[in-house]
Amino acid sequence: MRHEIVVFLGPSLERSAAEQLLTARYAPPAKRGDIAQAVAGGARIITLIDGVFFQNDAVGHREILSALKSGVRVIGASSMGALRAAELHTLGMEGIGLIYQLYRDGVLISDDEVALVYDPESYAPLSEPLINIRCTLKRAVESGMLGKETAGILKEIAISCYFPDRTWDTLYESAISLIPAPDLERFMVFVRENAVDQKKMDAIAALTRTSALAKELGIFR
């Protein structure tokens, strides 16, 4: 069956929410060879959001370049897509969102910023990506709820965590002896009400861009 739009999506955004934004073939987080297979299946637009990091070989640069060379439009955002777009934006891959911009500009370097563990069946996140913690801390400081020094302590704790263990609860437990209890409690309330899910925001932006591009190419009429 021919699929002109293929989206590789996992924990960055719920499938039901994605389907409200874009009609496409939704595939699990991409591994090595999946981009080539999508091209062979007739894809005209490939939107890479989530991809595997450790379970299998990651999406390769060559298969993306091959897709671009064949005339397929490739969009990347949020997670593995942001990483690959930052590396290949000068060669035709289109990056979308803040995370892509931060990788492209060298503000972020490590894959660890977007890595997380998730339920293999539902794709529900089981840990918190470092980039989401960074963005939440930034919002807390900008709102005046958290001081820069305290935010710096929390950021360093988050950076020091191995990514599967990086959760808000772990951050709280590790900070108890370092931050006054009232400040820490206020911050956790802030997290429950105002945490930033930057990966989700960027995934939504990528699907919105994909929809617009599909109209430009005459896929949606």
C-alpha positions in Angstrom: 0.0 0.0 0.0 1.4 3.4 -1.0 1.8 5.9 1.9 2.8 9.4 0.8 3.3 10.8 4.3 5.1 8.7 6.9 5.6 9.9 10.5 7.9 8.1 12.9 6.4 8.8 16.3 6.7 7.3 19.8 6.8 8.9 23.3 7.1 12.6 22.1 3.3 12.8 21.4 0.3 10.6 21.9 -0.8 9.0 18.7 -4.4 10.1 19.1 -3.3 13.7 19.4 -1.1 13.4 16.3 -3.9 12.0 14.2 -6.0 15.0 15.0 -3.3 17.2 13.4 -2.2 15.1 10.4 -3.5 12.2 8.4 -0.5 10.0 7.7 0.9 6.5 8.2 2.3 6.5 11.7 5.2 4.2 12.4 7.0 3.4 15.6 10.3 5.1 16.6 12.6 4.7 13.6 15.6 2.4 13.5 18.3 1.9 10.9 16.7 1.1 7.5 13.2 2.4 8.3 13.7 5.6 6.2 14.8 3.6 3.2 11.8 1.4 3.6 9.4 4.4 3.8 11.0 5.7 0.5 10.5 2.3 -1.1 6.9 2.4 0.0 6.2 5.6 -1.9 6.7 8.3 0.8 6.9 11.8 -0.5 7.2 13.3 3.0 8.9 11.6 5.9 8.6 13.3 9.3 11.1 11.9 11.8 10.2 12.7 15.4 11.2 9.7 17.5 13.9 7.1 16.9 15.7 4.4 18.8 18.9 5.2 20.5 20.1 2.0 22.2 17.6 -0.9 21.4 18.7 -1.1 17.7 21.0 0.7 15.3 19.9 4.4 15.0 18.7 6.0 11.8 21.7 6.5 9.6 22.7 9.7 7.8 23.1 8.0 4.5 19.6 6.7 4.3 18.3 10.2 5.0 20.6 11.7 2.4 19.5 9.0 -0.1 15.8 9.9 0.6 16.6 13.6 0.0 18.5 12.8 -3.2 15.5 10.9 -4.5 13.3 13.9 -4.0 11.6 13.0 -0.7 11.1 15.8 1.7 12.4 14.9 5.2 11.4 16.8 8.3 12.9 16.3 11.7 12.0 17.5 15.2 11.8 16.8 18.9 14.0 13.8 19.5 16.0 11.8 17.0 14.5 13.9 14.3 16.0 17.1 15.9 19.4 15.5 16.1 19.5 14.3 12.5 18.1 17.6 11.2 20.7 19.6 13.1 23.4 17.4 11.4 21.9 17.5 8.0 20.1 20.8 7.7 22.7 22.2 5.2 22.1 19.1 3.0 18.3 19.5 2.7 16.7 18.0 5.8 14.3 20.5 7.4 14.4 21.0 11.1 11.5 22.3 13.2 11.2 23.5 16.7 13.4 24.7 19.6 15.2 21.5 20.3 16.4 21.3 16.7 17.5 25.0 16.9 19.5 24.3 20.1 21.3 21.3 18.5 21.9 23.2 15.3 23.4 26.1 17.1 25.6 23.9 19.4 23.8 24.8 22.6 22.9 21.2 23.0 25.4 18.5 22.1 24.6 15.2 23.7 21.9 12.6 22.7 21.2 12.4 26.5 19.2 15.7 26.3 16.3 13.9 24.5 16.8 10.3 25.6 14.2 8.6 27.8 12.7 5.2 28.5 9.1 4.4 27.6 6.6 1.7 27.7 7.2 -0.4 24.6 3.5 -1.0 23.9 1.9 2.4 24.8 5.0 4.5 24.2 4.1 6.4 27.5 7.3 8.1 28.8 8.7 6.5 32.0 11.5 9.0 32.5 11.9 12.8 31.9 14.1 14.1 29.1 16.8 16.4 30.3 15.7 19.1 27.8 12.2 19.2 29.4 13.8 19.7 32.8 16.0 22.5 31.5 13.0 24.2 29.9 10.9 23.8 33.0 13.6 25.3 35.2 14.0 28.2 32.8 10.2 28.9 33.0 10.4 28.7 36.9 13.2 31.2 37.0 11.5 33.6 34.5 8.3 33.5 36.5 10.2 34.4 39.7 9.2 31.2 41.4 12.8 29.9 41.5 16.1 31.6 42.0 18.9 31.1 39.5 21.2 29.4 42.1 18.5 26.9 43.1 17.7 26.2 39.5 21.4 25.6 38.8 21.6 23.0 41.6 18.5 21.2 40.2 19.9 21.3 36.7 23.2 19.8 37.8 21.4 17.0 39.7 19.4 16.3 36.5 22.5 16.2 34.4 24.2 13.8 36.7 21.3 11.3 36.5 21.5 8.4 34.1 18.7 9.0 31.7 16.5 6.0 32.6 16.5 7.2 36.2 15.8 10.9 35.4 12.3 11.7 36.8 10.9 14.5 38.8 10.6 12.3 41.9 14.3 11.3 41.6 15.2 15.0 41.3 13.2 15.8 44.4 14.8 13.0 46.4 18.3 14.0 45.4 17.7 17.7 46.2 16.2 17.3 49.7 19.6 17.8 51.4 20.6 20.7 49.1 17.6 23.0 48.9 15.4 24.3 51.7 12.2 22.2 52.0 9.7 25.1 51.4 11.5 26.1 48.2 11.6 22.5 46.9 7.9 21.9 47.7 6.9 25.1 45.9 8.9 24.0 42.9 7.3 20.5 42.8 3.9 22.2 42.9 5.0 24.4 40.0 6.1 21.2 38.1 2.8 19.6 38.5 1.0 22.6 37.1 3.5 24.2 34.7 6.1 21.6 33.6 7.3 22.2 30.0 7.1 19.3 27.6 9.3 20.8 24.9 9.5 17.5 23.0 5.7 17.4 22.7 5.5 21.1 21.6 8.1 20.5 18.9 6.4 17.3 17.7 3.2 19.3 17.3 5.0 22.0 15.4 6.5 19.3 13.1 3.1 17.8 12.3 1.7 21.2 11.6 4.5 21.9 9.2 4.1 18.5 7.6 0.4 19.3 7.0 1.3 22.6 5.4 3.9 21.0 3.2 1.5 18.3 2.1 -0.9 21.0 0.8 2.0 22.7 -1.0 2.8 19.5 -2.8 -0.8 18.7 -3.6 -1.0 15.6 -1.4 -3.9 17.2 0.5 -6.4 18.9 -1.8 
